[in-house]
Amino acid sequence: MSDLIIVARVVSKPGHAQALVAAQVAFVAIARQQPGCLLYDLHEDEEQSGSVLFFERWRDRAAWDAHMAGAHMETFRAQTADWIGSVELLRMRQVA
């Protein structure tokens, strides 16, 4: 399989959970419209407000790279940079 799977865990800084999650929810609709996006879901931790997991499936690495370099991503980063405490990013491929 050539699809690229992205799993990203993002945790907000204290006091910014609500704003960050709202911005992330709005961003999902934009990301889902990007060429090569096969799946783009957002999940929030039930026990830690402001801790979310993005689960994404892209047609290939080039589609994800284009998404990450797009103006929509630059705008999102500028809007949310001060609200993000940590990001863990995994780039994976399905093997079974």
Backbone as XML, in Angstrom:
<?xml version="1.0"?>
<chain id="A" units="angstrom">
  <residue number="1" name="MET">
    <atom name="N" x="0.841" y="-1.188" z="0.000"/>
    <atom name="CA" x="0.000" y="0.000" z="0.000"/>
    <atom name="C" x="0.878" y="1.241" z="0.000"/>
  </residue>
  <residue number="2" name="SER">
    <atom name="N" x="0.501" y="2.229" z="-0.795"/>
    <atom name="CA" x="1.319" y="3.436" z="-0.878"/>
    <atom name="C" x="0.753" y="4.592" z="-0.063"/>
  </residue>
  <residue number="3" name="ASP">
    <atom name="N" x="-0.434" y="4.428" z="0.519"/>
    <atom name="CA" x="-1.020" y="5.499" z="1.322"/>
    <atom name="C" x="-0.083" y="5.871" z="2.463"/>
  </residue>
  <residue number="4" name="LEU">
    <atom name="N" x="-0.078" y="7.137" z="2.813"/>
    <atom name="CA" x="0.676" y="7.622" z="3.963"/>
    <atom name="C" x="-0.309" y="7.858" z="5.101"/>
  </residue>
  <residue number="5" name="ILE">
    <atom name="N" x="-0.010" y="7.299" z="6.250"/>
    <atom name="CA" x="-0.830" y="7.478" z="7.449"/>
    <atom name="C" x="-0.100" y="8.463" z="8.346"/>
  </residue>
  <residue number="6" name="ILE">
    <atom name="N" x="-0.815" y="9.455" z="8.814"/>
    <atom name="CA" x="-0.268" y="10.426" z="9.755"/>
    <atom name="C" x="-1.060" y="10.316" z="11.051"/>
  </residue>
  <residue number="7" name="VAL">
    <atom name="N" x="-0.337" y="10.184" z="12.140"/>
    <atom name="CA" x="-0.942" y="10.237" z="13.468"/>
    <atom name="C" x="-0.220" y="11.359" z="14.198"/>
  </residue>
  <residue number="8" name="ALA">
    <atom name="N" x="-0.980" y="12.353" z="14.599"/>
    <atom name="CA" x="-0.388" y="13.509" z="15.279"/>
    <atom name="C" x="-1.117" y="13.746" z="16.595"/>
  </residue>
  <residue number="9" name="ARG">
    <atom name="N" x="-0.351" y="13.795" z="17.668"/>
    <atom name="CA" x="-0.913" y="14.131" z="18.982"/>
    <atom name="C" x="-0.505" y="15.562" z="19.287"/>
  </residue>
  <residue number="10" name="VAL">
    <atom name="N" x="-1.491" y="16.394" z="19.568"/>
    <atom name="CA" x="-1.267" y="17.798" z="19.863"/>
    <atom name="C" x="-1.867" y="18.093" z="21.228"/>
  </residue>
  <residue number="11" name="VAL">
    <atom name="N" x="-1.086" y="18.751" z="22.074"/>
    <atom name="CA" x="-1.550" y="19.120" z="23.414"/>
    <atom name="C" x="-1.460" y="20.634" z="23.545"/>
  </residue>
  <residue number="12" name="SER">
    <atom name="N" x="-2.533" y="21.225" z="24.008"/>
    <atom name="CA" x="-2.569" y="22.682" z="24.159"/>
    <atom name="C" x="-1.767" y="23.130" z="25.374"/>
  </residue>
  <residue number="13" name="LYS">
    <atom name="N" x="-1.386" y="24.390" z="25.349"/>
    <atom name="CA" x="-0.821" y="25.013" z="26.539"/>
    <atom name="C" x="-1.960" y="25.238" z="27.532"/>
  </residue>
  <residue number="14" name="PRO">
    <atom name="N" x="-1.659" y="25.290" z="28.820"/>
    <atom name="CA" x="-2.705" y="25.553" z="29.815"/>
    <atom name="C" x="-3.469" y="26.847" z="29.479"/>
  </residue>
  <residue number="15" name="GLY">
    <atom name="N" x="-4.776" y="26.752" z="29.598"/>
    <atom name="CA" x="-5.624" y="27.909" z="29.350"/>
    <atom name="C" x="-6.021" y="28.112" z="27.901"/>
  </residue>
  <residue number="16" name="HIS">
    <atom name="N" x="-5.519" y="27.277" z="27.005"/>
    <atom name="CA" x="-5.797" y="27.455" z="25.576"/>
    <atom name="C" x="-6.531" y="26.275" z="24.942"/>
  </residue>
  <residue number="17" name="ALA">
    <atom name="N" x="-6.954" y="25.320" z="25.752"/>
    <atom name="CA" x="-7.577" y="24.104" z="25.213"/>
    <atom name="C" x="-8.799" y="24.412" z="24.353"/>
  </residue>
  <residue number="18" name="GLN">
    <atom name="N" x="-9.703" y="25.206" z="24.859"/>
    <atom name="CA" x="-10.956" y="25.457" z="24.143"/>
    <atom name="C" x="-10.703" y="26.154" z="22.804"/>
  </residue>
  <residue number="19" name="ALA">
    <atom name="N" x="-9.852" y="27.168" z="22.806"/>
    <atom name="CA" x="-9.567" y="27.891" z="21.563"/>
    <atom name="C" x="-8.859" y="27.000" z="20.549"/>
  </residue>
  <residue number="20" name="LEU">
    <atom name="N" x="-7.898" y="26.215" z="21.016"/>
    <atom name="CA" x="-7.154" y="25.357" z="20.102"/>
    <atom name="C" x="-8.050" y="24.289" z="19.495"/>
  </residue>
  <residue number="21" name="VAL">
    <atom name="N" x="-8.840" y="23.621" z="20.302"/>
    <atom name="CA" x="-9.711" y="22.567" z="19.780"/>
    <atom name="C" x="-10.729" y="23.163" z="18.804"/>
  </residue>
  <residue number="22" name="ALA">
    <atom name="N" x="-11.264" y="24.316" z="19.093"/>
    <atom name="CA" x="-12.214" y="24.959" z="18.167"/>
    <atom name="C" x="-11.545" y="25.244" z="16.822"/>
  </residue>
  <residue number="23" name="ALA">
    <atom name="N" x="-10.327" y="25.738" z="16.849"/>
    <atom name="CA" x="-9.598" y="26.014" z="15.608"/>
    <atom name="C" x="-9.296" y="24.715" z="14.861"/>
  </residue>
  <residue number="24" name="GLN">
    <atom name="N" x="-8.948" y="23.672" z="15.593"/>
    <atom name="CA" x="-8.660" y="22.384" z="14.965"/>
    <atom name="C" x="-9.909" y="21.798" z="14.326"/>
  </residue>
  <residue number="25" name="VAL">
    <atom name="N" x="-11.032" y="21.891" z="15.001"/>
    <atom name="CA" x="-12.294" y="21.385" z="14.448"/>
    <atom name="C" x="-12.611" y="22.114" z="13.134"/>
  </residue>
  <residue number="26" name="ALA">
    <atom name="N" x="-12.461" y="23.425" z="13.115"/>
    <atom name="CA" x="-12.720" y="24.199" z="11.898"/>
    <atom name="C" x="-11.745" y="23.810" z="10.780"/>
  </residue>
  <residue number="27" name="PHE">
    <atom name="N" x="-10.513" y="23.511" z="11.140"/>
    <atom name="CA" x="-9.493" y="23.173" z="10.156"/>
    <atom name="C" x="-9.760" y="21.830" z="9.475"/>
  </residue>
  <residue number="28" name="VAL">
    <atom name="N" x="-10.404" y="20.913" z="10.154"/>
    <atom name="CA" x="-10.671" y="19.584" z="9.591"/>
    <atom name="C" x="-11.401" y="19.701" z="8.254"/>
  </residue>
  <residue number="29" name="ALA">
    <atom name="N" x="-12.398" y="20.552" z="8.174"/>
    <atom name="CA" x="-13.167" y="20.705" z="6.930"/>
    <atom name="C" x="-12.277" y="21.181" z="5.787"/>
  </residue>
  <residue number="30" name="ILE">
    <atom name="N" x="-11.338" y="22.046" z="6.090"/>
    <atom name="CA" x="-10.402" y="22.541" z="5.069"/>
    <atom name="C" x="-9.472" y="21.418" z="4.629"/>
  </residue>
  <residue number="31" name="ALA">
    <atom name="N" x="-8.912" y="20.698" z="5.587"/>
    <atom name="CA" x="-7.967" y="19.630" z="5.268"/>
    <atom name="C" x="-8.616" y="18.533" z="4.431"/>
  </residue>
  <residue number="32" name="ARG">
    <atom name="N" x="-9.856" y="18.215" z="4.729"/>
    <atom name="CA" x="-10.548" y="17.146" z="3.992"/>
    <atom name="C" x="-10.742" y="17.481" z="2.521"/>
  </residue>
  <residue number="33" name="GLN">
    <atom name="N" x="-10.673" y="18.753" z="2.171"/>
    <atom name="CA" x="-10.845" y="19.183" z="0.782"/>
    <atom name="C" x="-9.539" y="19.192" z="-0.009"/>
  </residue>
  <residue number="34" name="GLN">
    <atom name="N" x="-8.420" y="18.912" z="0.633"/>
    <atom name="CA" x="-7.127" y="18.969" z="-0.038"/>
    <atom name="C" x="-6.951" y="17.781" z="-0.983"/>
  </residue>
  <residue number="35" name="PRO">
    <atom name="N" x="-6.338" y="18.021" z="-2.147"/>
    <atom name="CA" x="-6.093" y="16.918" z="-3.084"/>
    <atom name="C" x="-5.281" y="15.808" z="-2.418"/>
  </residue>
  <residue number="36" name="GLY">
    <atom name="N" x="-5.737" y="14.594" z="-2.587"/>
    <atom name="CA" x="-5.023" y="13.444" z="-2.035"/>
    <atom name="C" x="-5.393" y="13.082" z="-0.617"/>
  </residue>
  <residue number="37" name="CYS">
    <atom name="N" x="-6.274" y="13.851" z="0.010"/>
    <atom name="CA" x="-6.713" y="13.530" z="1.368"/>
    <atom name="C" x="-7.786" y="12.452" z="1.287"/>
  </residue>
  <residue number="38" name="LEU">
    <atom name="N" x="-7.506" y="11.318" z="1.896"/>
    <atom name="CA" x="-8.443" y="10.199" z="1.898"/>
    <atom name="C" x="-9.235" y="10.118" z="3.201"/>
  </residue>
  <residue number="39" name="LEU">
    <atom name="N" x="-8.638" y="10.607" z="4.293"/>
    <atom name="CA" x="-9.276" y="10.585" z="5.606"/>
    <atom name="C" x="-8.590" y="11.617" z="6.482"/>
  </residue>
  <residue number="40" name="TYR">
    <atom name="N" x="-9.366" y="12.363" z="7.254"/>
    <atom name="CA" x="-8.797" y="13.364" z="8.146"/>
    <atom name="C" x="-9.749" y="13.497" z="9.332"/>
  </residue>
  <residue number="41" name="ASP">
    <atom name="N" x="-9.409" y="12.842" z="10.431"/>
    <atom name="CA" x="-10.270" y="12.828" z="11.603"/>
    <atom name="C" x="-9.541" y="13.414" z="12.806"/>
  </residue>
  <residue number="42" name="LEU">
    <atom name="N" x="-10.315" y="13.978" z="13.703"/>
    <atom name="CA" x="-9.792" y="14.596" z="14.920"/>
    <atom name="C" x="-10.504" y="13.987" z="16.118"/>
  </residue>
  <residue number="43" name="HIS">
    <atom name="N" x="-9.732" y="13.594" z="17.128"/>
    <atom name="CA" x="-10.277" y="12.967" z="18.331"/>
    <atom name="C" x="-9.713" y="13.691" z="19.549"/>
  </residue>
  <residue number="44" name="GLU">
    <atom name="N" x="-10.574" y="13.974" z="20.530"/>
    <atom name="CA" x="-10.104" y="14.625" z="21.760"/>
    <atom name="C" x="-10.093" y="13.613" z="22.903"/>
  </residue>
  <residue number="45" name="ASP">
    <atom name="N" x="-9.042" y="13.665" z="23.689"/>
    <atom name="CA" x="-8.892" y="12.807" z="24.862"/>
    <atom name="C" x="-10.034" y="13.077" z="25.834"/>
  </residue>
  <residue number="46" name="GLU">
    <atom name="N" x="-10.704" y="12.034" z="26.292"/>
    <atom name="CA" x="-11.820" y="12.183" z="27.229"/>
    <atom name="C" x="-11.362" y="12.662" z="28.601"/>
  </residue>
  <residue number="47" name="GLU">
    <atom name="N" x="-10.110" y="12.420" z="28.930"/>
    <atom name="CA" x="-9.622" y="12.747" z="30.267"/>
    <atom name="C" x="-8.706" y="13.961" z="30.319"/>
  </residue>
  <residue number="48" name="GLN">
    <atom name="N" x="-8.284" y="14.461" z="29.157"/>
    <atom name="CA" x="-7.385" y="15.614" z="29.133"/>
    <atom name="C" x="-7.851" y="16.593" z="28.068"/>
  </residue>
  <residue number="49" name="SER">
    <atom name="N" x="-8.594" y="17.596" z="28.492"/>
    <atom name="CA" x="-9.063" y="18.622" z="27.574"/>
    <atom name="C" x="-7.861" y="19.273" z="26.890"/>
  </residue>
  <residue number="50" name="GLY">
    <atom name="N" x="-7.988" y="19.478" z="25.591"/>
    <atom name="CA" x="-6.904" y="20.108" z="24.847"/>
    <atom name="C" x="-5.854" y="19.142" z="24.342"/>
  </residue>
  <residue number="51" name="SER">
    <atom name="N" x="-6.054" y="17.855" z="24.586"/>
    <atom name="CA" x="-5.160" y="16.832" z="24.046"/>
    <atom name="C" x="-5.925" y="16.117" z="22.941"/>
  </residue>
  <residue number="52" name="VAL">
    <atom name="N" x="-5.444" y="16.266" z="21.711"/>
    <atom name="CA" x="-6.153" y="15.690" z="20.576"/>
    <atom name="C" x="-5.240" y="14.792" z="19.769"/>
  </residue>
  <residue number="53" name="LEU">
    <atom name="N" x="-5.881" y="13.948" z="18.975"/>
    <atom name="CA" x="-5.173" y="13.066" z="18.063"/>
    <atom name="C" x="-5.769" y="13.263" z="16.677"/>
  </residue>
  <residue number="54" name="PHE">
    <atom name="N" x="-4.928" y="13.622" z="15.736"/>
    <atom name="CA" x="-5.322" y="13.660" z="14.332"/>
    <atom name="C" x="-4.970" y="12.306" z="13.729"/>
  </residue>
  <residue number="55" name="PHE">
    <atom name="N" x="-5.898" y="11.717" z="12.989"/>
    <atom name="CA" x="-5.631" y="10.498" z="12.237"/>
    <atom name="C" x="-5.925" y="10.825" z="10.782"/>
  </residue>
  <residue number="56" name="GLU">
    <atom name="N" x="-4.890" y="10.738" z="9.958"/>
    <atom name="CA" x="-4.998" y="11.151" z="8.564"/>
    <atom name="C" x="-4.531" y="10.029" z="7.645"/>
  </residue>
  <residue number="57" name="ARG">
    <atom name="N" x="-5.137" y="9.972" z="6.470"/>
    <atom name="CA" x="-4.684" y="9.057" z="5.416"/>
    <atom name="C" x="-4.591" y="9.876" z="4.135"/>
  </residue>
  <residue number="58" name="TRP">
    <atom name="N" x="-3.415" y="9.848" z="3.543"/>
    <atom name="CA" x="-3.143" y="10.589" z="2.319"/>
    <atom name="C" x="-2.792" y="9.625" z="1.202"/>
  </residue>
  <residue number="59" name="ARG">
    <atom name="N" x="-3.119" y="10.004" z="-0.013"/>
    <atom name="CA" x="-2.845" y="9.171" z="-1.194"/>
    <atom name="C" x="-1.361" y="8.795" z="-1.258"/>
  </residue>
  <residue number="60" name="ASP">
    <atom name="N" x="-0.504" y="9.758" z="-0.927"/>
    <atom name="CA" x="0.935" y="9.508" z="-0.943"/>
    <atom name="C" x="1.643" y="10.644" z="-0.208"/>
  </residue>
  <residue number="61" name="ARG">
    <atom name="N" x="2.937" y="10.529" z="-0.072"/>
    <atom name="CA" x="3.722" y="11.538" z="0.649"/>
    <atom name="C" x="3.653" y="12.900" z="-0.035"/>
  </residue>
  <residue number="62" name="ALA">
    <atom name="N" x="3.609" y="12.914" z="-1.356"/>
    <atom name="CA" x="3.544" y="14.184" z="-2.088"/>
    <atom name="C" x="2.270" y="14.952" z="-1.747"/>
  </residue>
  <residue number="63" name="ALA">
    <atom name="N" x="1.148" y="14.258" z="-1.624"/>
    <atom name="CA" x="-0.113" y="14.925" z="-1.274"/>
    <atom name="C" x="-0.032" y="15.528" z="0.121"/>
  </residue>
  <residue number="64" name="TRP">
    <atom name="N" x="0.543" y="14.788" z="1.070"/>
    <atom name="CA" x="0.696" y="15.312" z="2.432"/>
    <atom name="C" x="1.658" y="16.492" z="2.460"/>
  </residue>
  <residue number="65" name="ASP">
    <atom name="N" x="2.763" y="16.381" z="1.727"/>
    <atom name="CA" x="3.728" y="17.484" z="1.657"/>
    <atom name="C" x="3.065" y="18.746" z="1.110"/>
  </residue>
  <residue number="66" name="ALA">
    <atom name="N" x="2.240" y="18.603" z="0.075"/>
    <atom name="CA" x="1.529" y="19.753" z="-0.498"/>
    <atom name="C" x="0.571" y="20.349" z="0.530"/>
  </residue>
  <residue number="67" name="HIS">
    <atom name="N" x="-0.118" y="19.506" z="1.262"/>
    <atom name="CA" x="-1.012" y="19.969" z="2.326"/>
    <atom name="C" x="-0.226" y="20.771" z="3.379"/>
  </residue>
  <residue number="68" name="MET">
    <atom name="N" x="0.895" y="20.236" z="3.800"/>
    <atom name="CA" x="1.688" y="20.888" z="4.839"/>
    <atom name="C" x="2.290" y="22.211" z="4.371"/>
  </residue>
  <residue number="69" name="ALA">
    <atom name="N" x="2.505" y="22.363" z="3.067"/>
    <atom name="CA" x="3.099" y="23.580" z="2.518"/>
    <atom name="C" x="2.053" y="24.600" z="2.062"/>
  </residue>
  <residue number="70" name="GLY">
    <atom name="N" x="0.779" y="24.242" z="2.146"/>
    <atom name="CA" x="-0.278" y="25.102" z="1.629"/>
    <atom name="C" x="-0.539" y="26.338" z="2.465"/>
  </residue>
  <residue number="71" name="ALA">
    <atom name="N" x="-1.149" y="27.326" z="1.837"/>
    <atom name="CA" x="-1.491" y="28.573" z="2.519"/>
    <atom name="C" x="-2.443" y="28.326" z="3.684"/>
  </residue>
  <residue number="72" name="HIS">
    <atom name="N" x="-3.340" y="27.350" z="3.551"/>
    <atom name="CA" x="-4.272" y="27.028" z="4.632"/>
    <atom name="C" x="-3.513" y="26.576" z="5.884"/>
  </residue>
  <residue number="73" name="MET">
    <atom name="N" x="-2.427" y="25.852" z="5.696"/>
    <atom name="CA" x="-1.629" y="25.399" z="6.829"/>
    <atom name="C" x="-0.848" y="26.559" z="7.443"/>
  </residue>
  <residue number="74" name="GLU">
    <atom name="N" x="-0.325" y="27.448" z="6.617"/>
    <atom name="CA" x="0.382" y="28.624" z="7.137"/>
    <atom name="C" x="-0.557" y="29.471" z="7.996"/>
  </residue>
  <residue number="75" name="THR">
    <atom name="N" x="-1.773" y="29.667" z="7.528"/>
    <atom name="CA" x="-2.760" y="30.438" z="8.281"/>
    <atom name="C" x="-3.090" y="29.756" z="9.604"/>
  </residue>
  <residue number="76" name="PHE">
    <atom name="N" x="-3.288" y="28.443" z="9.563"/>
    <atom name="CA" x="-3.602" y="27.683" z="10.778"/>
    <atom name="C" x="-2.453" y="27.758" z="11.776"/>
  </residue>
  <residue number="77" name="ARG">
    <atom name="N" x="-1.237" y="27.586" z="11.307"/>
    <atom name="CA" x="-0.074" y="27.663" z="12.195"/>
    <atom name="C" x="0.026" y="29.036" z="12.854"/>
  </residue>
  <residue number="78" name="ALA">
    <atom name="N" x="-0.167" y="30.086" z="12.078"/>
    <atom name="CA" x="-0.080" y="31.442" z="12.626"/>
    <atom name="C" x="-1.162" y="31.679" z="13.677"/>
  </residue>
  <residue number="79" name="GLN">
    <atom name="N" x="-2.354" y="31.157" z="13.425"/>
    <atom name="CA" x="-3.470" y="31.338" z="14.351"/>
    <atom name="C" x="-3.251" y="30.594" z="15.659"/>
  </residue>
  <residue number="80" name="THR">
    <atom name="N" x="-2.657" y="29.406" z="15.605"/>
    <atom name="CA" x="-2.629" y="28.526" z="16.776"/>
    <atom name="C" x="-1.263" y="28.370" z="17.451"/>
  </residue>
  <residue number="81" name="ALA">
    <atom name="N" x="-0.221" y="28.931" z="16.893"/>
    <atom name="CA" x="1.145" y="28.699" z="17.394"/>
    <atom name="C" x="1.290" y="28.964" z="18.884"/>
  </residue>
  <residue number="82" name="ASP">
    <atom name="N" x="0.691" y="30.014" z="19.381"/>
    <atom name="CA" x="0.832" y="30.362" z="20.799"/>
    <atom name="C" x="-0.018" y="29.492" z="21.720"/>
  </residue>
  <residue number="83" name="TRP">
    <atom name="N" x="-0.882" y="28.672" z="21.148"/>
    <atom name="CA" x="-1.775" y="27.838" z="21.952"/>
    <atom name="C" x="-1.256" y="26.407" z="22.107"/>
  </residue>
  <residue number="84" name="ILE">
    <atom name="N" x="-0.271" y="26.019" z="21.297"/>
    <atom name="CA" x="0.190" y="24.628" z="21.261"/>
    <atom name="C" x="1.350" y="24.413" z="22.230"/>
  </residue>
  <residue number="85" name="GLY">
    <atom name="N" x="1.177" y="23.412" z="23.100"/>
    <atom name="CA" x="2.233" y="23.067" z="24.038"/>
    <atom name="C" x="3.188" y="22.032" z="23.478"/>
  </residue>
  <residue number="86" name="SER">
    <atom name="N" x="2.641" y="21.010" z="22.804"/>
    <atom name="CA" x="3.500" y="19.963" z="22.231"/>
    <atom name="C" x="2.817" y="19.300" z="21.051"/>
  </residue>
  <residue number="87" name="VAL">
    <atom name="N" x="3.655" y="18.759" z="20.169"/>
    <atom name="CA" x="3.186" y="18.014" z="19.000"/>
    <atom name="C" x="4.064" y="16.780" z="18.850"/>
  </residue>
  <residue number="88" name="GLU">
    <atom name="N" x="3.416" y="15.646" z="18.675"/>
    <atom name="CA" x="4.122" y="14.403" z="18.356"/>
    <atom name="C" x="3.567" y="13.932" z="17.022"/>
  </residue>
  <residue number="89" name="LEU">
    <atom name="N" x="4.436" y="13.729" z="16.047"/>
    <atom name="CA" x="4.018" y="13.393" z="14.692"/>
    <atom name="C" x="4.612" y="12.054" z="14.274"/>
  </residue>
  <residue number="90" name="LEU">
    <atom name="N" x="3.751" y="11.148" z="13.830"/>
    <atom name="CA" x="4.182" y="9.854" z="13.311"/>
    <atom name="C" x="3.774" y="9.757" z="11.855"/>
  </residue>
  <residue number="91" name="ARG">
    <atom name="N" x="4.724" y="9.410" z="10.981"/>
    <atom name="CA" x="4.444" y="9.157" z="9.574"/>
    <atom name="C" x="4.538" y="7.644" z="9.402"/>
  </residue>
  <residue number="92" name="MET">
    <atom name="N" x="3.455" y="7.029" z="8.967"/>
    <atom name="CA" x="3.398" y="5.562" z="8.960"/>
    <atom name="C" x="2.852" y="5.044" z="7.650"/>
  </residue>
  <residue number="93" name="ARG">
    <atom name="N" x="3.054" y="3.772" z="7.442"/>
    <atom name="CA" x="2.441" y="3.088" z="6.298"/>
    <atom name="C" x="1.766" y="1.829" z="6.818"/>
  </residue>
  <residue number="94" name="GLN">
    <atom name="N" x="0.642" y="1.486" z="6.223"/>
    <atom name="CA" x="-0.088" y="0.296" z="6.647"/>
    <atom name="C" x="0.615" y="-0.935" z="6.088"/>
  </residue>
  <residue number="95" name="VAL">
    <atom name="N" x="0.813" y="-1.914" z="6.925"/>
    <atom name="CA" x="1.488" y="-3.136" z="6.491"/>
    <atom name="C" x="0.567" y="-4.363" z="6.539"/>
  </residue>
  <residue number="96" name="ALA">
    <atom name="N" x="-0.568" y="-4.240" z="7.166"/>
    <atom name="CA" x="-1.513" y="-5.363" z="7.206"/>
    <atom name="C" x="-2.919" y="-4.828" z="7.434"/>
  </residue>
</chain>
